[in-house]
Amino acid sequence: MLNVGASGGMTLQLQKMKIFIAVALLAGFGSLNAQEMQELTDSVAHHHFVDIISVHRDRSYITAGGGFGNLTPLMFEGRLSPGFLITLRHKNRAILLNPQVTVRMEHRRSFPVNSPSYKAKLFYFQGIDSWKDTFMKKIFYDQALWYADISHFSNGGGESFYSNSADRIVDFDKGSFSTDYATLGITTYQTKRVTNGMSAFRIARASFEGHFPNSTTSEMQKVYGQYRFYVTWKSGGLLNDTQGAWLRKWRQHSGIEIQTGWIAGKMTDISSADVNKRWMLDISYSYSPRWFKEISFFTRFYRGQDYYNIYFVNTIHMLSFGITANMMNPGQVVKTIGKK
């Protein structure tokens, strides 16, 4: 009887152990599956984050002539603007280096090239994880990030800003234009990978730009406007990529950007409410054909202070046409140099 009882006790203990092992294995697999699902969710969110960073970078482009407006006749205006991104996998933090060179070639004898605009921008981006838990998600888009950048902007000129100081005549050929500034902004966005590495997105962005007096050409400080406020909306592709009518197919390959800005701060002889001199409006539309996904054809309307280095003393309006980097193809416009 003792042996039978002992044997029965051992059998019961073995059954309990099997049940315990089975439960432990199921719990382990469940935990592993939950971890894998979380990693997948984090990976998708990170892809979206990286795609939106590429949208913040100024794109390379070249225009066909100078378009229509009050600019000096041009052969072309072009900008080379590569981007180099450092980020960690599953972490919505990143650093972006964005050097730029913008050139205008005039349409006159010998086709002179104006002093180029040189820019170097260093961005820091960080996702706002708590955004999805706030009412702001219902008002704007699903996700958000904030960013800050330090930038340098100059034309390489080494002479005095004015060729005639008494009459305040600007030396456009050799005059020095140089300024350093910082930007702080917030972006709310929604994005989706569609086909062939392309992304569809919507963003709304607000930013403030402040220029440092101690590193701005002294003569510029009283006329440039040291503070700038911008509001931007961008849209590219269709978040719902269902193919159907020709209008939907056309929109799938279209992008639009609308930016408005205001210049604040000291501007000699210009009042603080002078809309003509202080208000900026920049609207562009681009189309990327299916057979040429790296490039987009664009048309752009701009009015406001000239964005081309020392020429800022002019207020311009223009309608231009050209080709640009496709902002819906993030892998093509930003080189990621650190993922792990």
C-alpha positions in Angstrom: 0.0 0.0 0.0 2.9 2.3 0.8 4.6 1.6 -2.5 1.4 2.2 -4.4 0.8 5.4 -2.6 4.3 6.6 -3.3 4.0 5.7 -6.9 0.6 7.6 -7.1 2.2 10.6 -5.4 5.1 10.6 -7.9 2.6 10.4 -10.8 0.7 13.3 -9.4 3.9 15.3 -9.0 4.9 14.5 -12.6 1.5 15.6 -13.9 1.8 18.9 -11.9 5.3 19.5 -13.2 4.1 18.9 -16.8 1.3 21.4 -16.3 3.7 23.9 -14.8 6.2 23.5 -17.7 3.4 23.8 -20.3 2.1 27.0 -18.6 5.6 28.4 -18.4 6.2 27.7 -22.1 2.9 29.3 -23.1 3.7 32.3 -21.0 7.2 32.5 -22.5 5.8 32.3 -26.0 3.2 34.9 -25.2 5.8 37.2 -23.8 8.0 36.6 -26.8 5.2 37.3 -29.1 4.3 40.5 -27.3 7.9 41.6 -27.4 8.1 40.8 -31.2 4.8 42.7 -31.7 6.2 45.7 -29.7 9.4 45.7 -31.7 7.4 45.5 -35.0 5.3 48.5 -33.8 8.4 50.4 -32.8 10.0 49.6 -36.2 7.0 50.9 -38.2 6.9 54.1 -36.0 10.6 54.6 -36.6 10.2 54.3 -40.4 7.5 56.9 -40.3 9.7 59.1 -38.1 12.6 58.9 -40.5 10.4 59.5 -43.5 9.1 62.7 -42.0 12.7 63.9 -41.2 13.4 63.7 -44.9 10.5 66.1 -45.6 12.1 68.7 -43.4 15.2 68.9 -45.5 15.3 71.5 -48.3 15.3 69.7 -51.6 17.7 70.0 -54.5 16.3 71.6 -57.6 17.0 73.4 -60.9 14.8 75.8 -62.7 14.2 76.3 -66.4 15.2 79.9 -66.8 14.1 82.5 -64.2 10.4 82.0 -64.7 8.0 85.0 -64.5 8.3 87.9 -62.1 10.6 90.8 -61.2 13.9 88.9 -60.9 16.8 89.7 -63.1 16.5 87.4 -66.1 18.2 84.1 -65.3 19.5 81.1 -67.2 18.6 79.0 -64.2 18.5 78.9 -60.4 19.8 75.6 -58.8 20.2 74.2 -55.3 22.3 71.2 -54.3 21.0 70.0 -50.9 22.2 66.5 -49.7 21.1 65.2 -46.3 23.0 62.9 -43.9 21.0 61.3 -41.2 22.2 59.6 -38.0 19.6 57.7 -36.1 19.1 54.6 -33.8 16.8 51.8 -34.7 13.5 51.9 -32.7 14.5 55.3 -31.2 12.6 58.4 -32.4 15.6 60.6 -32.1 17.9 61.7 -34.9 20.6 64.1 -36.1 20.5 65.5 -39.7 23.3 67.4 -41.4 22.0 69.3 -44.4 24.7 71.4 -46.3 23.4 73.5 -49.2 24.7 75.5 -52.2 22.3 77.7 -54.2 23.4 79.4 -57.5 21.8 81.8 -59.9 23.2 82.2 -63.4 22.2 85.5 -65.1 20.9 85.7 -68.7 23.3 88.3 -70.0 26.7 88.6 -71.6 29.1 86.0 -70.4 26.3 84.4 -68.3 27.8 85.5 -64.9 27.1 83.5 -61.7 26.0 85.5 -58.8 27.8 84.9 -55.4 26.3 81.6 -54.3 24.3 81.1 -51.2 26.0 78.7 -48.8 24.0 77.1 -46.0 24.9 74.5 -43.4 22.2 73.1 -41.2 22.5 70.8 -38.2 19.1 69.4 -36.9 18.2 67.5 -33.8 14.8 65.7 -34.0 12.9 64.0 -31.2 9.5 62.3 -31.3 6.8 63.4 -28.9 5.6 60.0 -27.5 2.9 61.5 -25.4 1.2 63.2 -28.4 -1.1 60.2 -29.0 -2.5 60.6 -25.5 -3.5 64.3 -25.9 -6.5 66.0 -27.5 -4.0 67.5 -30.0 -4.1 64.2 -31.9 -7.7 64.8 -32.7 -7.1 68.4 -33.9 -4.0 67.7 -36.0 -2.3 64.5 -37.1 -1.6 61.2 -35.3 2.1 61.8 -34.5 4.4 64.6 -33.6 8.0 65.6 -33.1 9.9 68.7 -32.1 13.2 69.8 -33.6 16.0 72.4 -33.2 18.7 73.4 -35.6 21.8 75.6 -35.7 22.5 77.1 -39.2 25.1 79.2 -41.0 24.1 81.3 -44.1 26.6 83.3 -46.1 27.7 84.3 -49.7 31.5 84.1 -49.3 31.9 87.8 -50.0 34.7 89.6 -48.2 34.1 93.3 -48.9 32.0 95.9 -47.2 28.3 95.3 -47.2 27.7 98.7 -48.8 29.6 100.0 -51.9 28.4 103.4 -50.9 27.7 103.7 -47.2 26.3 107.3 -47.4 23.6 106.3 -49.8 23.3 102.7 -48.5 24.0 101.1 -51.9 24.5 97.4 -51.4 27.5 95.7 -53.1 25.8 92.7 -54.6 29.0 91.5 -56.3 31.5 91.4 -53.4 29.7 92.6 -50.3 29.7 90.4 -47.2 26.6 88.5 -46.2 26.9 86.2 -43.2 24.6 85.2 -40.4 24.1 82.3 -37.9 20.8 81.4 -36.5 18.8 78.9 -34.5 15.4 77.4 -35.2 12.9 75.7 -32.9 9.9 74.0 -34.3 7.1 71.4 -33.8 5.7 69.1 -36.5 2.6 67.0 -36.4 2.3 64.3 -39.1 0.8 61.3 -40.6 2.6 59.0 -43.0 2.4 55.6 -44.7 4.7 53.5 -46.8 2.9 52.8 -50.1 4.7 51.1 -53.0 8.3 50.8 -54.3 9.8 52.6 -51.4 7.5 55.6 -51.8 5.7 57.3 -48.9 2.5 59.3 -48.6 2.4 61.9 -45.9 0.7 65.0 -44.4 2.5 67.4 -42.1 1.7 70.7 -40.3 4.6 72.6 -38.9 5.2 75.8 -36.9 8.7 77.2 -36.3 10.6 80.2 -34.9 13.9 81.4 -36.3 16.2 83.8 -34.4 19.5 85.2 -35.8 22.5 85.9 -33.5 23.6 89.6 -33.6 27.2 88.8 -32.7 27.6 86.5 -35.8 25.7 88.6 -38.3 27.4 91.0 -40.7 27.1 94.3 -38.7 25.5 96.4 -41.5 22.8 93.7 -41.9 21.6 93.9 -38.3 19.5 96.9 -38.8 17.9 95.9 -42.1 17.6 92.1 -42.3 15.0 91.3 -39.7 16.4 89.1 -36.9 13.3 87.0 -36.1 11.1 84.9 -38.4 8.0 82.9 -37.8 6.8 80.2 -40.2 3.7 78.0 -40.6 4.0 75.2 -43.2 1.6 72.5 -44.6 2.9 69.7 -46.8 1.1 66.9 -48.5 2.5 64.1 -50.7 0.7 61.1 -52.3 -2.5 59.4 -51.0 -2.6 57.8 -47.6 -5.3 55.6 -49.1 -3.5 54.3 -52.2 -6.5 52.6 -53.8 -6.2 52.8 -57.5 -9.2 53.9 -59.4 -10.2 57.1 -61.3 -7.5 59.1 -63.1 -7.9 61.9 -60.5 -6.9 59.5 -57.7 -3.9 58.1 -59.7 -2.8 61.7 -60.4 -3.0 62.7 -56.8 -1.0 59.6 -55.8 2.0 61.1 -57.5 1.4 64.7 -56.5 2.9 66.8 -53.7 2.1 70.3 -52.5 3.7 72.6 -50.0 2.3 75.9 -48.7 4.4 78.1 -46.4 3.7 81.5 -45.0 6.1 83.5 -42.8 6.5 86.9 -41.1 9.8 88.8 -40.5 10.1 90.6 -37.2 12.8 92.7 -35.8 14.7 95.9 -36.9 14.3 96.8 -40.6 15.4 100.4 -41.2 12.7 102.6 -42.7 10.2 99.7 -42.7 7.3 99.7 -40.2 6.6 96.7 -38.0 3.3 96.2 -39.8 4.6 96.6 -43.4 2.9 93.5 -45.0 4.7 94.0 -48.4 8.2 93.9 -46.9 7.6 91.5 -44.0 5.2 88.9 -45.2 6.3 85.8 -47.2 4.3 83.3 -49.2 5.8 80.2 -50.8 3.6 77.7 -52.7 4.9 74.8 -54.8 3.3 71.9 -56.6 5.3 68.8 -57.8 4.4 65.8 -59.8 6.5 62.6 -60.0 5.6 60.3 -62.9 5.5 56.6 -62.2 8.4 56.0 -64.6 10.7 58.5 -62.9 10.3 58.2 -59.1 13.6 59.9 -58.2 12.6 63.2 -59.8 9.6 65.5 -59.7 8.6 68.3 -62.0 7.5 71.3 -60.1 6.0 74.8 -60.3 6.5 77.4 -57.6 5.1 80.8 -56.7 7.1 82.9 -54.2 6.7 86.4 -52.9 8.5 88.2 -50.2 12.0 89.0 -49.1 14.5 87.5 -51.6 15.9 84.3 -50.0 19.2 84.6 -52.1 21.9 85.9 -49.6 22.7 89.6 -49.9 19.8 90.1 -52.4 17.4 90.0 -49.4 17.2 93.8 -49.7 14.9 93.2 -52.7 11.2 92.1 -52.4 10.5 89.7 -55.2 7.6 87.8 -56.7 8.1 85.0 -59.2 6.5 82.0 -60.8 9.1 79.3 -61.7 9.3 75.8 -63.2 11.9 73.0 -63.0 12.8 69.6 -61.7 13.4 68.6 -58.1 14.1 65.7 -55.8 11.0 63.6 -55.2 9.9 64.3 -51.6 7.8 61.2 -51.5 11.0 59.0 -52.0 12.8 59.5 -48.6 15.5 56.9 -49.3 16.6 58.9 -52.3 16.9 62.3 -50.6 18.4 61.4 -47.2 21.4 59.1 -46.7 21.1 57.2 -43.4 24.6 56.6 -42.0 23.7 55.1 -38.7 20.8 52.7 -38.0 21.9 50.4 -35.3 
